Amino acid sequence: MSDLLPARGGEMSTDEYGRRALEFVSKVSVLKDRREITTLVEQEFDWYGLSFVTSLSFPDYTKGGSDNVDMNTRPSSYAENYVRKNLLFKDPVIAAMRRSLTTLSWSDVRREFSISKSEQMIIDEGRDFGASDGLTIPVLSNSGCIGIFSPCGHNPDLSQRARAALELIGLYAHQALHQAKMRETRRAADHTPLTPREREVMRWIAVGKSNDEIGSILGIQGSTVKTLLGRAQLKLNAATRTYAVVQALRLGELDLNF
């Protein structure tokens, strides 16, 4: 870890936190390979004493699984246990983050929220692999989807300035990891790319618009929208409009951040 890291309980200068955050953003913005991004993320978070990182991307927040994981350095035994016990829906840190839509530390939740003994035990399971505290950073899209970027470690630097820098770094890291994974998926998939007009139609379908509503928005007939949708479904190998949206997201044809 860098010699510039302050002793636990100390406070690094404002300029140092800001400088590191901006340097990370500059570096990660030009990387395309997920392994290179992962290495950079690990190095940066280790500087804060955050030795483990999990980054999850959903279009559907209610579904877990490995397809949603862009990066995970927590022990596989812990991750498998977390999925097996369905702790995503029981974890008090995740629940508090979903309610507040703000970045929270494990300590925040212990201190500020009324949690049960079983919920306390979920947080404490991190100690089994050497993590005493961490952050859960929500990554929000305009469609209402939520992703999670969650670093943790033993006695990490979570001072006020560190948290501000970590939130910025986490958001950029999450985006870079997810984009890299989408590029990998797209390269591996054998499909004909959508046209710009087909992507427009799929984008509005993703937010629940009907064919006639999309036609009014785009200035075309509803029947034309139906034709464009049919072409898109063929390219995406999707029998329904809902699954077409899922496929478009998987293949990187659709981005709900608009």
N, C-alpha and C positions, 0 to 999 in steps of 0.2 A: 504494500500500500504506500501511497505517496508520503514523503516526509512532511508534506504540507498539511496533512490531515491533523486536525487539532486533537488534543487529548480529550477523551470522553468527558462531556460536561463543559468543555471549552467552546469557543465560538470562533470559527474562521472568519476572516474579514469578508465584508459584503462583496468586495470586488473579486475575491477569489472564487466564491460560489458562482457569481454571475459569469465570470470569465470561463470557468469550466463548463457551465451549462451552454454558453454560446459556442464554445469550441466543439462540444459534443454534437450540437445541432448541425454545425457546419460539416463535421466529419460524416455523420450518419446520413445526411441528405444526399451524398454522392455515392453511397454504397448500394449495390444491387444484389449481391450474393448474401443469402440468409446466414451462412456460416460466418462471414466476415462481420455482419451486423451483430450476430450473437456474441462474438468475441469482444467487440467494442462495448456492447452493453454490459457484459460481465465485468470487464476491466473498470468501466466507469462506476458501476454500482458498488464494486468491491472497495473503491476509494472511500465510500461512505460507511463501510462496514456492513453492507448489504450483500451477502454472499450467495443468495438464492433469488432467482427471478422466475416468475410465471407471467406469461402474457396470453390472454384469451381473447379471441374474436368471435363474436356471434353475429349471424344476422338474427337468430332466434335465441334470446337469452335463456329460455326455459330448457334448452337442450345442451347437455354437456357432451363429453367425448373427445377423443384425440383429434378429430377433424377440426375442432375449435381451438386447439392449442398451437400458438405460433412459436412459443418458447417455454421451456420448463427445465430448470436446473435443480428443483427440489428432488430429494431422493425418490426413485420410482416406487419404492414400497409405500411411502407416504402418499404419493399421488394416487396409487392404485387403491389404497384404503379410503382416501377422500372420495373417489368416484364410487367405490363399492357401497359405502355408507350413505351415498347421496348427500354429502355434507354441503354441497353448493346451496341447498335450500334450507340448511340448518345453521350455517356459519353466521354468528352474530355480526361479524365485521362486514360480510357481504350484505346482510340484511340492513344494517345501519347505513352503509354506503348507498344502497338502492333508495332508501328513504330520503336521505339528505342530498344525494348526488354531489357529494363533496369528497375530497381526499381525506381518509381517516387512517390513523395508526391503530395498532392493536391496543396500545395504552389508552388512546382516546376512548375506545369502546369499553375497556375495563373500568375506566374512571367516570365516564359521562353517561353511560347507559345502564339500565337495569337489566342484567342478564342472569339466566339461570345457572345452576351449577353445571349442568350438562353443556351449556353453551360456553361456559368458562373453560371446560375441559377441551372443547374443540380448539379454542385459541391456544391452550397450553400444549397441544400436541406438537406444535412447532419446536418445543424444547427438545423433543426426541432427536432432532437432527441439528440442534445447535442454534435455533432461532428464537430469540427472546422478544423481538419486536419487529414490526414491519409496517409497510404502507399498503393501502388498497386505493388505487387511483382509478376513478371511473373515466371511460373514454366514450363520449356521447356523440351520436350522429343526429342530424336533423330529423331523421325518421323515427327517433325514439329508441333505437337499438343501443345497447350498452355493452361495451367491452371492458375488460379489467386488466390493469397492469399492476402487478403485486410483487415488489421486492421485500426481502426480509433478511435478518441476520442476527448475530449476537451483539447486543448492546450497540446498535448502529447510531450514527449521528443523525438525529431527527430534530435538530434545533430549528427554529423558525425559518432562518435563511436557507438551511439545508433543505427543508421541506419544499420551499418555494422553487428551488433549483431542481429538486427531484421530480416535482410534478411536471415541470416543463420537459425535462429529460425523458420522463416516462411516457408522456404523450407522443413525443417524436419517435421514441424507440418502438412503441406499440405500432405506430403507423408504418414505420420502415419495415418491421418484421412482417406485418400483415401484407403489405404490398409485395414483399419478396416472396412470401408463400403463394400469393395469388399468381405471380409470374411463373412460379414453378408449376402450379396446377394448370395454368394456361398452356405452357409449353408441352406438358405431358398429355393434354387432352387433344383429341382429334375432332375438331369441329370447324365449321366455316364461320368466320367472324361475322357479327351482326353489322348491318349498315348503320350509319348515324341515325337515320329515321327509325329503324327498328329499336335502337337503344333508347331513343326518346319515348317510344311507346312503352317499352318495358319499364322504364323509370317511373312513368305515371301509373302503370299497373301495380308496381311495387308499393305505392302509397294508397292503393285501393280505389283508383278511379275506374269508372265504367268505360266501355268503348265510346259511347256518345260523349261523355265528359272529356275524354282524351281528344276526341275529334274537335270539340269546341275550343279546347286549349291550343291545339296545333293548327286549327283552321282547315281541317279536312273532314271528310265524311266518316261517320261511324263504321260504315262498311269498309272503308279504306283501312281504318284502324284494325278491324278484324282480319283483313288480308295480311297486314304487316305483322300482326301477332301470330298468325298461322305460319308465316315464313320463319319467324323467330323461333317458334316452338319446334319446327322441323330441324333447324340448325342446332338447337339446344337438346334435341332428343327428349322433349318434354310433352307429355300427353295433356297436361293441364296448365293453365296460366300461372297458378301458384308455384308449381314445380319449375316452370320456366324461369320464374324470378330466382328461385333457389339455385338453379343451374347457372344463370347469368352471374350471380354473385360468386359462385364457386370458380367460374372460369375467368373472372376478372372483367367481364363484359359490362358489369353494372356496379356503380358506386352510389350508395344511398346518401352520401354527404353532399347534398345540394339544397 
